Protein backbone atom coordinates (compact mmCIF):
# COMPACT_ATOMS: atom_id res chain seq x y z
CA UNK A 1 0.00 0.00 0.00
CA UNK A 2 2.85 2.38 0.78
CA UNK A 3 4.37 1.85 -2.68
CA UNK A 4 1.06 2.70 -4.36
CA UNK A 5 0.71 5.85 -2.30
CA UNK A 6 4.29 6.88 -3.13
CA UNK A 7 3.68 6.34 -6.85
CA UNK A 8 0.48 8.35 -6.76
CA UNK A 9 2.21 11.18 -4.91
CA UNK A 10 5.13 11.22 -7.38
CA UNK A 11 2.74 11.16 -10.33
CA UNK A 12 0.90 14.16 -8.88
CA UNK A 13 4.06 16.13 -8.10
CA UNK A 14 5.78 15.42 -11.42
CA UNK A 15 2.68 16.02 -13.56
CA UNK A 16 3.15 19.19 -15.64
CA UNK A 17 0.71 21.90 -14.72
CA UNK A 18 -1.16 23.85 -17.43
CA UNK A 19 0.55 27.08 -16.32
CA UNK A 20 3.97 25.50 -16.78
CA UNK A 21 3.20 24.55 -20.37
CA UNK A 22 1.65 27.90 -21.28
CA UNK A 23 4.34 30.45 -22.01
CA UNK A 24 2.15 33.41 -22.92
CA UNK A 25 2.03 35.64 -25.95
CA UNK A 26 5.44 37.28 -25.96
CA UNK A 27 5.18 38.76 -29.49
CA UNK A 28 1.88 40.40 -28.57
CA UNK A 29 3.17 42.35 -25.59
CA UNK A 30 6.37 43.22 -27.44
CA UNK A 31 4.31 44.65 -30.30
CA UNK A 32 2.15 46.66 -27.90
CA UNK A 33 5.25 48.04 -26.15
CA UNK A 34 6.95 49.02 -29.41
CA UNK A 35 3.78 50.61 -30.79
CA UNK A 36 3.26 52.59 -27.57
CA UNK A 37 6.84 53.85 -27.68
CA UNK A 38 6.35 54.81 -31.33
CA UNK A 39 3.21 56.77 -30.49
CA UNK A 40 4.99 58.63 -27.71
CA UNK A 41 7.85 59.58 -30.03
CA UNK A 42 5.43 60.66 -32.78
CA UNK A 43 3.34 62.80 -30.41
CA UNK A 44 6.47 64.28 -28.87
CA UNK A 45 7.87 65.19 -32.30
CA UNK A 46 4.66 66.94 -33.34
CA UNK A 47 3.80 68.67 -30.07
CA UNK A 48 7.16 69.26 -28.36
CA UNK A 49 6.80 73.04 -28.21
CA UNK A 50 3.24 72.91 -26.89
CA UNK A 51 4.16 70.27 -24.30
CA UNK A 52 7.12 72.33 -23.12
CA UNK A 53 4.98 75.46 -22.81
CA UNK A 54 2.27 73.56 -20.95
CA UNK A 55 4.82 72.15 -18.49
CA UNK A 56 6.39 75.56 -17.92
CA UNK A 57 2.97 77.13 -17.25
CA UNK A 58 2.11 74.35 -14.80
CA UNK A 59 5.42 74.71 -12.95
CA UNK A 60 5.09 78.50 -12.88
CA UNK A 61 1.59 78.28 -11.42
CA UNK A 62 2.85 76.02 -8.62
CA UNK A 63 5.94 78.07 -7.76
CA UNK A 64 4.07 81.42 -7.85
CA UNK A 65 1.52 80.42 -5.20
CHARMM internal coordinates of N, CA and C (Angstrom, degrees):
IC EDIT
DIST 1 N 1 CA 1.4524
DIST 1 CA 1 C 1.5264
ANGL 1 N 1 CA 1 C 110.85
DIST 1 C 2 N 1.2980
ANGL 1 CA 1 C 2 N 117.71
DIHE 1 N 1 CA 1 C 2 N -37.28
DIST 2 N 2 CA 1.4496
ANGL 1 C 2 N 2 CA 122.21
DIHE 1 CA 1 C 2 N 2 CA -179.32
DIST 2 CA 2 C 1.5314
ANGL 2 N 2 CA 2 C 110.98
DIHE 1 C 2 N 2 CA 2 C -64.90
DIST 2 C 3 N 1.3313
ANGL 2 CA 2 C 3 N 116.62
DIHE 2 N 2 CA 2 C 3 N -37.84
DIST 3 N 3 CA 1.4600
ANGL 2 C 3 N 3 CA 120.87
DIHE 2 CA 2 C 3 N 3 CA 179.26
DIST 3 CA 3 C 1.5242
ANGL 3 N 3 CA 3 C 110.65
DIHE 2 C 3 N 3 CA 3 C -65.59
DIST 3 C 4 N 1.3118
ANGL 3 CA 3 C 4 N 117.14
DIHE 3 N 3 CA 3 C 4 N -40.43
DIST 4 N 4 CA 1.4671
ANGL 3 C 4 N 4 CA 121.28
DIHE 3 CA 3 C 4 N 4 CA 178.55
DIST 4 CA 4 C 1.5263
ANGL 4 N 4 CA 4 C 110.72
DIHE 3 C 4 N 4 CA 4 C -64.35
DIST 4 C 5 N 1.3149
ANGL 4 CA 4 C 5 N 116.21
DIHE 4 N 4 CA 4 C 5 N -42.94
DIST 5 N 5 CA 1.4613
ANGL 4 C 5 N 5 CA 120.50
DIHE 4 CA 4 C 5 N 5 CA 178.68
DIST 5 CA 5 C 1.5253
ANGL 5 N 5 CA 5 C 110.92
DIHE 4 C 5 N 5 CA 5 C -64.17
DIST 5 C 6 N 1.3174
ANGL 5 CA 5 C 6 N 117.29
DIHE 5 N 5 CA 5 C 6 N -40.46
DIST 6 N 6 CA 1.4701
ANGL 5 C 6 N 6 CA 121.65
DIHE 5 CA 5 C 6 N 6 CA 178.38
DIST 6 CA 6 C 1.5189
ANGL 6 N 6 CA 6 C 110.66
DIHE 5 C 6 N 6 CA 6 C -63.78
DIST 6 C 7 N 1.3273
ANGL 6 CA 6 C 7 N 116.99
DIHE 6 N 6 CA 6 C 7 N -42.54
DIST 7 N 7 CA 1.4685
ANGL 6 C 7 N 7 CA 120.56
DIHE 6 CA 6 C 7 N 7 CA 179.23
DIST 7 CA 7 C 1.5226
ANGL 7 N 7 CA 7 C 111.07
DIHE 6 C 7 N 7 CA 7 C -64.70
DIST 7 C 8 N 1.3221
ANGL 7 CA 7 C 8 N 116.09
DIHE 7 N 7 CA 7 C 8 N -42.08
DIST 8 N 8 CA 1.4628
ANGL 7 C 8 N 8 CA 119.20
DIHE 7 CA 7 C 8 N 8 CA 179.43
DIST 8 CA 8 C 1.5316
ANGL 8 N 8 CA 8 C 110.63
DIHE 7 C 8 N 8 CA 8 C -64.09
DIST 8 C 9 N 1.3168
ANGL 8 CA 8 C 9 N 116.48
DIHE 8 N 8 CA 8 C 9 N -41.79
DIST 9 N 9 CA 1.4573
ANGL 8 C 9 N 9 CA 120.60
DIHE 8 CA 8 C 9 N 9 CA 179.09
DIST 9 CA 9 C 1.5296
ANGL 9 N 9 CA 9 C 111.27
DIHE 8 C 9 N 9 CA 9 C -64.06
DIST 9 C 10 N 1.3250
ANGL 9 CA 9 C 10 N 117.48
DIHE 9 N 9 CA 9 C 10 N -43.57
DIST 10 N 10 CA 1.4683
ANGL 9 C 10 N 10 CA 120.89
DIHE 9 CA 9 C 10 N 10 CA 178.25
DIST 10 CA 10 C 1.5202
ANGL 10 N 10 CA 10 C 111.33
DIHE 9 C 10 N 10 CA 10 C -65.22
DIST 10 C 11 N 1.3248
ANGL 10 CA 10 C 11 N 116.99
DIHE 10 N 10 CA 10 C 11 N -39.07
DIST 11 N 11 CA 1.4636
ANGL 10 C 11 N 11 CA 120.07
DIHE 10 CA 10 C 11 N 11 CA 178.29
DIST 11 CA 11 C 1.5256
ANGL 11 N 11 CA 11 C 110.62
DIHE 10 C 11 N 11 CA 11 C -63.47
DIST 11 C 12 N 1.3208
ANGL 11 CA 11 C 12 N 116.70
DIHE 11 N 11 CA 11 C 12 N -37.99
DIST 12 N 12 CA 1.4674
ANGL 11 C 12 N 12 CA 120.66
DIHE 11 CA 11 C 12 N 12 CA 179.08
DIST 12 CA 12 C 1.5304
ANGL 12 N 12 CA 12 C 111.44
DIHE 11 C 12 N 12 CA 12 C -69.64
DIST 12 C 13 N 1.3121
ANGL 12 CA 12 C 13 N 116.49
DIHE 12 N 12 CA 12 C 13 N -43.35
DIST 13 N 13 CA 1.4635
ANGL 12 C 13 N 13 CA 120.94
DIHE 12 CA 12 C 13 N 13 CA -177.51
DIST 13 CA 13 C 1.5197
ANGL 13 N 13 CA 13 C 111.55
DIHE 12 C 13 N 13 CA 13 C -70.05
DIST 13 C 14 N 1.3174
ANGL 13 CA 13 C 14 N 117.64
DIHE 13 N 13 CA 13 C 14 N -39.59
DIST 14 N 14 CA 1.4613
ANGL 13 C 14 N 14 CA 121.24
DIHE 13 CA 13 C 14 N 14 CA -175.88
DIST 14 CA 14 C 1.5197
ANGL 14 N 14 CA 14 C 113.34
DIHE 13 C 14 N 14 CA 14 C -86.69
DIST 14 C 15 N 1.3289
ANGL 14 CA 14 C 15 N 117.94
DIHE 14 N 14 CA 14 C 15 N -5.95
DIST 15 N 15 CA 1.4630
ANGL 14 C 15 N 15 CA 121.14
DIHE 14 CA 14 C 15 N 15 CA -179.97
DIST 15 CA 15 C 1.5247
ANGL 15 N 15 CA 15 C 109.39
DIHE 14 C 15 N 15 CA 15 C -69.39
DIST 15 C 16 N 1.3379
ANGL 15 CA 15 C 16 N 118.51
DIHE 15 N 15 CA 15 C 16 N 127.88
DIST 16 N 16 CA 1.4677
ANGL 15 C 16 N 16 CA 119.65
DIHE 15 CA 15 C 16 N 16 CA 179.82
DIST 16 CA 16 C 1.5218
ANGL 16 N 16 CA 16 C 110.76
DIHE 15 C 16 N 16 CA 16 C -66.76
DIST 16 C 17 N 1.2897
ANGL 16 CA 16 C 17 N 115.60
DIHE 16 N 16 CA 16 C 17 N 135.47
DIST 17 N 17 CA 1.4577
ANGL 16 C 17 N 17 CA 121.58
DIHE 16 CA 16 C 17 N 17 CA 178.90
DIST 17 CA 17 C 1.5285
ANGL 17 N 17 CA 17 C 109.04
DIHE 16 C 17 N 17 CA 17 C -84.79
DIST 17 C 18 N 1.3356
ANGL 17 CA 17 C 18 N 117.64
DIHE 17 N 17 CA 17 C 18 N 154.05
DIST 18 N 18 CA 1.4739
ANGL 17 C 18 N 18 CA 119.34
DIHE 17 CA 17 C 18 N 18 CA 177.74
DIST 18 CA 18 C 1.5197
ANGL 18 N 18 CA 18 C 112.50
DIHE 17 C 18 N 18 CA 18 C -58.88
DIST 18 C 19 N 1.3207
ANGL 18 CA 18 C 19 N 118.51
DIHE 18 N 18 CA 18 C 19 N -36.06
DIST 19 N 19 CA 1.4659
ANGL 18 C 19 N 19 CA 120.64
DIHE 18 CA 18 C 19 N 19 CA -179.68
DIST 19 CA 19 C 1.5248
ANGL 19 N 19 CA 19 C 111.36
DIHE 18 C 19 N 19 CA 19 C -67.17
DIST 19 C 20 N 1.3136
ANGL 19 CA 19 C 20 N 117.33
DIHE 19 N 19 CA 19 C 20 N -30.31
DIST 20 N 20 CA 1.4660
ANGL 19 C 20 N 20 CA 120.15
DIHE 19 CA 19 C 20 N 20 CA -179.75
DIST 20 CA 20 C 1.5260
ANGL 20 N 20 CA 20 C 110.72
DIHE 19 C 20 N 20 CA 20 C -72.59
DIST 20 C 21 N 1.3162
ANGL 20 CA 20 C 21 N 116.86
DIHE 20 N 20 CA 20 C 21 N -30.81
DIST 21 N 21 CA 1.4671
ANGL 20 C 21 N 21 CA 119.37
DIHE 20 CA 20 C 21 N 21 CA 179.84
DIST 21 CA 21 C 1.5180
ANGL 21 N 21 CA 21 C 112.01
DIHE 20 C 21 N 21 CA 21 C -82.06
DIST 21 C 22 N 1.3221
ANGL 21 CA 21 C 22 N 117.57
DIHE 21 N 21 CA 21 C 22 N -28.05
DIST 22 N 22 CA 1.4510
ANGL 21 C 22 N 22 CA 121.50
DIHE 21 CA 21 C 22 N 22 CA -177.64
DIST 22 CA 22 C 1.5228
ANGL 22 N 22 CA 22 C 109.48
DIHE 21 C 22 N 22 CA 22 C -84.93
DIST 22 C 23 N 1.3038
ANGL 22 CA 22 C 23 N 116.76
DIHE 22 N 22 CA 22 C 23 N 121.06
DIST 23 N 23 CA 1.4640
ANGL 22 C 23 N 23 CA 120.19
DIHE 22 CA 22 C 23 N 23 CA -176.30
DIST 23 CA 23 C 1.5157
ANGL 23 N 23 CA 23 C 112.71
DIHE 22 C 23 N 23 CA 23 C -100.10
DIST 23 C 24 N 1.3077
ANGL 23 CA 23 C 24 N 118.86
DIHE 23 N 23 CA 23 C 24 N -11.58
DIST 24 N 24 CA 1.4537
ANGL 23 C 24 N 24 CA 121.15
DIHE 23 CA 23 C 24 N 24 CA 179.28
DIST 24 CA 24 C 1.5169
ANGL 24 N 24 CA 24 C 111.75
DIHE 23 C 24 N 24 CA 24 C 92.87
DIST 24 C 25 N 1.3033
ANGL 24 CA 24 C 25 N 114.91
DIHE 24 N 24 CA 24 C 25 N 176.93
DIST 25 N 25 CA 1.4526
ANGL 24 C 25 N 25 CA 121.24
DIHE 24 CA 24 C 25 N 25 CA -176.40
DIST 25 CA 25 C 1.5231
ANGL 25 N 25 CA 25 C 108.72
DIHE 24 C 25 N 25 CA 25 C -104.87
DIST 25 C 26 N 1.3060
ANGL 25 CA 25 C 26 N 116.27
DIHE 25 N 25 CA 25 C 26 N 80.39
DIST 26 N 26 CA 1.4696
ANGL 25 C 26 N 26 CA 120.38
DIHE 25 CA 25 C 26 N 26 CA -177.81
DIST 26 CA 26 C 1.5259
ANGL 26 N 26 CA 26 C 111.55
DIHE 25 C 26 N 26 CA 26 C -63.43
DIST 26 C 27 N 1.3310
ANGL 26 CA 26 C 27 N 121.02
DIHE 26 N 26 CA 26 C 27 N -45.95
DIST 27 N 27 CA 1.4663
ANGL 26 C 27 N 27 CA 118.40
DIHE 26 CA 26 C 27 N 27 CA 179.95
DIST 27 CA 27 C 1.5251
ANGL 27 N 27 CA 27 C 113.38
DIHE 26 C 27 N 27 CA 27 C -60.65
DIST 27 C 28 N 1.3139
ANGL 27 CA 27 C 28 N 117.94
DIHE 27 N 27 CA 27 C 28 N -30.35
DIST 28 N 28 CA 1.4605
ANGL 27 C 28 N 28 CA 120.35
DIHE 27 CA 27 C 28 N 28 CA 179.56
DIST 28 CA 28 C 1.5120
ANGL 28 N 28 CA 28 C 112.12
DIHE 27 C 28 N 28 CA 28 C -65.53
DIST 28 C 29 N 1.3279
ANGL 28 CA 28 C 29 N 117.44
DIHE 28 N 28 CA 28 C 29 N -48.92
DIST 29 N 29 CA 1.4691
ANGL 28 C 29 N 29 CA 118.21
DIHE 28 CA 28 C 29 N 29 CA -178.21
DIST 29 CA 29 C 1.5103
ANGL 29 N 29 CA 29 C 111.20
DIHE 28 C 29 N 29 CA 29 C -72.54
DIST 29 C 30 N 1.3263
ANGL 29 CA 29 C 30 N 117.97
DIHE 29 N 29 CA 29 C 30 N -28.55
DIST 30 N 30 CA 1.4680
ANGL 29 C 30 N 30 CA 120.04
DIHE 29 CA 29 C 30 N 30 CA 175.60
DIST 30 CA 30 C 1.5242
ANGL 30 N 30 CA 30 C 109.79
DIHE 29 C 30 N 30 CA 30 C -66.08
DIST 30 C 31 N 1.3258
ANGL 30 CA 30 C 31 N 116.50
DIHE 30 N 30 CA 30 C 31 N -42.76
DIST 31 N 31 CA 1.4664
ANGL 30 C 31 N 31 CA 120.75
DIHE 30 CA 30 C 31 N 31 CA 178.85
DIST 31 CA 31 C 1.5205
ANGL 31 N 31 CA 31 C 110.83
DIHE 30 C 31 N 31 CA 31 C -62.85
DIST 31 C 32 N 1.3173
ANGL 31 CA 31 C 32 N 117.54
DIHE 31 N 31 CA 31 C 32 N -43.11
DIST 32 N 32 CA 1.4632
ANGL 31 C 32 N 32 CA 120.78
DIHE 31 CA 31 C 32 N 32 CA 179.32
DIST 32 CA 32 C 1.5311
ANGL 32 N 32 CA 32 C 110.77
DIHE 31 C 32 N 32 CA 32 C -63.31
DIST 32 C 33 N 1.3335
ANGL 32 CA 32 C 33 N 117.00
DIHE 32 N 32 CA 32 C 33 N -41.47
DIST 33 N 33 CA 1.4623
ANGL 32 C 33 N 33 CA 120.82
DIHE 32 CA 32 C 33 N 33 CA 179.46
DIST 33 CA 33 C 1.5224
ANGL 33 N 33 CA 33 C 111.25
DIHE 32 C 33 N 33 CA 33 C -64.56
DIST 33 C 34 N 1.3155
ANGL 33 CA 33 C 34 N 117.09
DIHE 33 N 33 CA 33 C 34 N -44.73
DIST 34 N 34 CA 1.4680
ANGL 33 C 34 N 34 CA 120.87
DIHE 33 CA 33 C 34 N 34 CA -179.48
DIST 34 CA 34 C 1.5254
ANGL 34 N 34 CA 34 C 110.56
DIHE 33 C 34 N 34 CA 34 C -66.30
DIST 34 C 35 N 1.3233
ANGL 34 CA 34 C 35 N 116.93
DIHE 34 N 34 CA 34 C 35 N -41.52
DIST 35 N 35 CA 1.4664
ANGL 34 C 35 N 35 CA 119.46
DIHE 34 CA 34 C 35 N 35 CA 179.70
DIST 35 CA 35 C 1.5352
ANGL 35 N 35 CA 35 C 110.83
DIHE 34 C 35 N 35 CA 35 C -66.23
DIST 35 C 36 N 1.3218
ANGL 35 CA 35 C 36 N 117.59
DIHE 35 N 35 CA 35 C 36 N -38.19
DIST 36 N 36 CA 1.4607
ANGL 35 C 36 N 36 CA 120.41
DIHE 35 CA 35 C 36 N 36 CA 178.08
DIST 36 CA 36 C 1.5291
ANGL 36 N 36 CA 36 C 110.70
DIHE 35 C 36 N 36 CA 36 C -64.58
DIST 36 C 37 N 1.3241
ANGL 36 CA 36 C 37 N 116.21
DIHE 36 N 36 CA 36 C 37 N -43.56
DIST 37 N 37 CA 1.4684
ANGL 36 C 37 N 37 CA 119.54
DIHE 36 CA 36 C 37 N 37 CA 177.49
DIST 37 CA 37 C 1.5215
ANGL 37 N 37 CA 37 C 110.41
DIHE 36 C 37 N 37 CA 37 C -62.55
DIST 37 C 38 N 1.3124
ANGL 37 CA 37 C 38 N 117.55
DIHE 37 N 37 CA 37 C 38 N -39.61
DIST 38 N 38 CA 1.4642
ANGL 37 C 38 N 38 CA 120.99
DIHE 37 CA 37 C 38 N 38 CA 177.88
DIST 38 CA 38 C 1.5169
ANGL 38 N 38 CA 38 C 112.19
DIHE 37 C 38 N 38 CA 38 C -63.06
DIST 38 C 39 N 1.3354
ANGL 38 CA 38 C 39 N 116.18
DIHE 38 N 38 CA 38 C 39 N -41.23
DIST 39 N 39 CA 1.4712
ANGL 38 C 39 N 39 CA 119.22
DIHE 38 CA 38 C 39 N 39 CA 177.33
DIST 39 CA 39 C 1.5212
ANGL 39 N 39 CA 39 C 111.95
DIHE 38 C 39 N 39 CA 39 C -64.14
DIST 39 C 40 N 1.3087
ANGL 39 CA 39 C 40 N 116.95
DIHE 39 N 39 CA 39 C 40 N -40.05
DIST 40 N 40 CA 1.4664
ANGL 39 C 40 N 40 CA 120.49
DIHE 39 CA 39 C 40 N 40 CA 178.77
DIST 40 CA 40 C 1.5226
ANGL 40 N 40 CA 40 C 110.24
DIHE 39 C 40 N 40 CA 40 C -62.57
DIST 40 C 41 N 1.3206
ANGL 40 CA 40 C 41 N 116.76
DIHE 40 N 40 CA 40 C 41 N -44.76
DIST 41 N 41 CA 1.4691
ANGL 40 C 41 N 41 CA 120.21
DIHE 40 CA 40 C 41 N 41 CA 179.87
DIST 41 CA 41 C 1.5270
ANGL 41 N 41 CA 41 C 110.64
DIHE 40 C 41 N 41 CA 41 C -64.73
DIST 41 C 42 N 1.3315
ANGL 41 CA 41 C 42 N 117.05
DIHE 41 N 41 CA 41 C 42 N -41.61
DIST 42 N 42 CA 1.4669
ANGL 41 C 42 N 42 CA 120.34
DIHE 41 CA 41 C 42 N 42 CA -179.49
DIST 42 CA 42 C 1.5253
ANGL 42 N 42 CA 42 C 111.14
DIHE 41 C 42 N 42 CA 42 C -65.03
DIST 42 C 43 N 1.3294
ANGL 42 CA 42 C 43 N 117.34
DIHE 42 N 42 CA 42 C 43 N -44.24
DIST 43 N 43 CA 1.4672
ANGL 42 C 43 N 43 CA 120.48
DIHE 42 CA 42 C 43 N 43 CA 179.26
DIST 43 CA 43 C 1.5223
ANGL 43 N 43 CA 43 C 110.30
DIHE 42 C 43 N 43 CA 43 C -65.69
DIST 43 C 44 N 1.3249
ANGL 43 CA 43 C 44 N 116.14
DIHE 43 N 43 CA 43 C 44 N -40.85
DIST 44 N 44 CA 1.4623
ANGL 43 C 44 N 44 CA 120.16
DIHE 43 CA 43 C 44 N 44 CA 179.49
DIST 44 CA 44 C 1.5280
ANGL 44 N 44 CA 44 C 110.88
DIHE 43 C 44 N 44 CA 44 C -62.68
DIST 44 C 45 N 1.3258
ANGL 44 CA 44 C 45 N 116.81
DIHE 44 N 44 CA 44 C 45 N -40.91
DIST 45 N 45 CA 1.4691
ANGL 44 C 45 N 45 CA 120.27
DIHE 44 CA 44 C 45 N 45 CA -179.26
DIST 45 CA 45 C 1.5276
ANGL 45 N 45 CA 45 C 111.17
DIHE 44 C 45 N 45 CA 45 C -65.00
DIST 45 C 46 N 1.3114
ANGL 45 CA 45 C 46 N 117.04
DIHE 45 N 45 CA 45 C 46 N -38.03
DIST 46 N 46 CA 1.4587
ANGL 45 C 46 N 46 CA 120.58
DIHE 45 CA 45 C 46 N 46 CA -176.98
DIST 46 CA 46 C 1.5317
ANGL 46 N 46 CA 46 C 111.31
DIHE 45 C 46 N 46 CA 46 C -78.63
DIST 46 C 47 N 1.3388
ANGL 46 CA 46 C 47 N 116.73
DIHE 46 N 46 CA 46 C 47 N -39.78
DIST 47 N 47 CA 1.4573
ANGL 46 C 47 N 47 CA 119.66
DIHE 46 CA 46 C 47 N 47 CA -170.28
DIST 47 CA 47 C 1.5187
ANGL 47 N 47 CA 47 C 113.53
DIHE 46 C 47 N 47 CA 47 C -115.90
DIST 47 C 48 N 1.3125
ANGL 47 CA 47 C 48 N 118.83
DIHE 47 N 47 CA 47 C 48 N 28.38
DIST 48 N 48 CA 1.4682
ANGL 47 C 48 N 48 CA 121.36
DIHE 47 CA 47 C 48 N 48 CA -176.03
DIST 48 CA 48 C 1.5288
ANGL 48 N 48 CA 48 C 111.77
DIHE 47 C 48 N 48 CA 48 C -61.25
DIST 48 C 49 N 1.3114
ANGL 48 CA 48 C 49 N 117.41
DIHE 48 N 48 CA 48 C 49 N -45.10
DIST 49 N 49 CA 1.4646
ANGL 48 C 49 N 49 CA 120.41
DIHE 48 CA 48 C 49 N 49 CA -178.45
DIST 49 CA 49 C 1.5267
ANGL 49 N 49 CA 49 C 111.37
DIHE 48 C 49 N 49 CA 49 C -65.07
DIST 49 C 50 N 1.3283
ANGL 49 CA 49 C 50 N 116.57
DIHE 49 N 49 CA 49 C 50 N -43.47
DIST 50 N 50 CA 1.4624
ANGL 49 C 50 N 50 CA 120.01
DIHE 49 CA 49 C 50 N 50 CA 179.99
DIST 50 CA 50 C 1.5270
ANGL 50 N 50 CA 50 C 111.08
DIHE 49 C 50 N 50 CA 50 C -66.29
DIST 50 C 51 N 1.3395
ANGL 50 CA 50 C 51 N 116.73
DIHE 50 N 50 CA 50 C 51 N -39.46
DIST 51 N 51 CA 1.4607
ANGL 50 C 51 N 51 CA 120.06
DIHE 50 CA 50 C 51 N 51 CA 178.91
DIST 51 CA 51 C 1.5264
ANGL 51 N 51 CA 51 C 111.09
DIHE 50 C 51 N 51 CA 51 C -65.78
DIST 51 C 52 N 1.3276
ANGL 51 CA 51 C 52 N 116.67
DIHE 51 N 51 CA 51 C 52 N -39.62
DIST 52 N 52 CA 1.4595
ANGL 51 C 52 N 52 CA 120.40
DIHE 51 CA 51 C 52 N 52 CA 178.68
DIST 52 CA 52 C 1.5260
ANGL 52 N 52 CA 52 C 110.59
DIHE 51 C 52 N 52 CA 52 C -64.94
DIST 52 C 53 N 1.3207
ANGL 52 CA 52 C 53 N 116.95
DIHE 52 N 52 CA 52 C 53 N -43.57
DIST 53 N 53 CA 1.4619
ANGL 52 C 53 N 53 CA 120.72
DIHE 52 CA 52 C 53 N 53 CA 179.41
DIST 53 CA 53 C 1.5314
ANGL 53 N 53 CA 53 C 110.87
DIHE 52 C 53 N 53 CA 53 C -64.87
DIST 53 C 54 N 1.3234
ANGL 53 CA 53 C 54 N 116.88
DIHE 53 N 53 CA 53 C 54 N -40.02
DIST 54 N 54 CA 1.4521
ANGL 53 C 54 N 54 CA 120.44
DIHE 53 CA 53 C 54 N 54 CA 179.50
DIST 54 CA 54 C 1.5319
ANGL 54 N 54 CA 54 C 111.06
DIHE 53 C 54 N 54 CA 54 C -64.62
DIST 54 C 55 N 1.3239
ANGL 54 CA 54 C 55 N 116.87
DIHE 54 N 54 CA 54 C 55 N -40.95
DIST 55 N 55 CA 1.4602
ANGL 54 C 55 N 55 CA 121.01
DIHE 54 CA 54 C 55 N 55 CA 178.12
DIST 55 CA 55 C 1.5265
ANGL 55 N 55 CA 55 C 111.43
DIHE 54 C 55 N 55 CA 55 C -65.62
DIST 55 C 56 N 1.3238
ANGL 55 CA 55 C 56 N 115.92
DIHE 55 N 55 CA 55 C 56 N -42.86
DIST 56 N 56 CA 1.4669
ANGL 55 C 56 N 56 CA 119.43
DIHE 55 CA 55 C 56 N 56 CA 179.16
DIST 56 CA 56 C 1.5212
ANGL 56 N 56 CA 56 C 111.58
DIHE 55 C 56 N 56 CA 56 C -63.02
DIST 56 C 57 N 1.3507
ANGL 56 CA 56 C 57 N 117.03
DIHE 56 N 56 CA 56 C 57 N -41.30
DIST 57 N 57 CA 1.4715
ANGL 56 C 57 N 57 CA 120.31
DIHE 56 CA 56 C 57 N 57 CA 177.64
DIST 57 CA 57 C 1.5172
ANGL 57 N 57 CA 57 C 110.68
DIHE 56 C 57 N 57 CA 57 C -63.31
DIST 57 C 58 N 1.3234
ANGL 57 CA 57 C 58 N 117.45
DIHE 57 N 57 CA 57 C 58 N -41.12
DIST 58 N 58 CA 1.4626
ANGL 57 C 58 N 58 CA 121.19
DIHE 57 CA 57 C 58 N 58 CA -179.56
DIST 58 CA 58 C 1.5236
ANGL 58 N 58 CA 58 C 110.56
DIHE 57 C 58 N 58 CA 58 C -65.55
DIST 58 C 59 N 1.3305
ANGL 58 CA 58 C 59 N 116.94
DIHE 58 N 58 CA 58 C 59 N -43.38
DIST 59 N 59 CA 1.4670
ANGL 58 C 59 N 59 CA 119.75
DIHE 58 CA 58 C 59 N 59 CA 179.25
DIST 59 CA 59 C 1.5330
ANGL 59 N 59 CA 59 C 110.93
DIHE 58 C 59 N 59 CA 59 C -67.50
DIST 59 C 60 N 1.3217
ANGL 59 CA 59 C 60 N 116.91
DIHE 59 N 59 CA 59 C 60 N -38.57
DIST 60 N 60 CA 1.4604
ANGL 59 C 60 N 60 CA 119.70
DIHE 59 CA 59 C 60 N 60 CA 178.57
DIST 60 CA 60 C 1.5266
ANGL 60 N 60 CA 60 C 111.36
DIHE 59 C 60 N 60 CA 60 C -64.81
DIST 60 C 61 N 1.3166
ANGL 60 CA 60 C 61 N 116.99
DIHE 60 N 60 CA 60 C 61 N -37.62
DIST 61 N 61 CA 1.4713
ANGL 60 C 61 N 61 CA 119.72
DIHE 60 CA 60 C 61 N 61 CA -179.01
DIST 61 CA 61 C 1.5273
ANGL 61 N 61 CA 61 C 110.57
DIHE 60 C 61 N 61 CA 61 C -69.21
DIST 61 C 62 N 1.3032
ANGL 61 CA 61 C 62 N 117.89
DIHE 61 N 61 CA 61 C 62 N -28.98
DIST 62 N 62 CA 1.4745
ANGL 61 C 62 N 62 CA 120.86
DIHE 61 CA 61 C 62 N 62 CA 178.71
DIST 62 CA 62 C 1.5142
ANGL 62 N 62 CA 62 C 110.37
DIHE 61 C 62 N 62 CA 62 C -78.39
DIST 62 C 63 N 1.3188
ANGL 62 CA 62 C 63 N 117.32
DIHE 62 N 62 CA 62 C 63 N -42.35
DIST 63 N 63 CA 1.4797
ANGL 62 C 63 N 63 CA 120.02
DIHE 62 CA 62 C 63 N 63 CA -176.12
DIST 63 CA 63 C 1.5289
ANGL 63 N 63 CA 63 C 111.74
DIHE 62 C 63 N 63 CA 63 C -75.69
DIST 63 C 64 N 1.3372
ANGL 63 CA 63 C 64 N 118.32
DIHE 63 N 63 CA 63 C 64 N -23.85
DIST 64 N 64 CA 1.4609
ANGL 63 C 64 N 64 CA 120.57
DIHE 63 CA 63 C 64 N 64 CA -177.94
DIST 64 CA 64 C 1.5193
ANGL 64 N 64 CA 64 C 112.62
DIHE 63 C 64 N 64 CA 64 C -82.70
DIST 64 C 65 N 1.2979
ANGL 64 CA 64 C 65 N 119.08
DIHE 64 N 64 CA 64 C 65 N -10.62
DIST 65 N 65 CA 1.4803
ANGL 64 C 65 N 65 CA 120.52
DIHE 64 CA 64 C 65 N 65 CA -177.86
DIST 65 CA 65 C 1.4926
ANGL 65 N 65 CA 65 C 112.37
DIHE 64 C 65 N 65 CA 65 C -86.08
END
COOR INIT
IC SEED 1 N 1 CA 1 C
IC BUILD
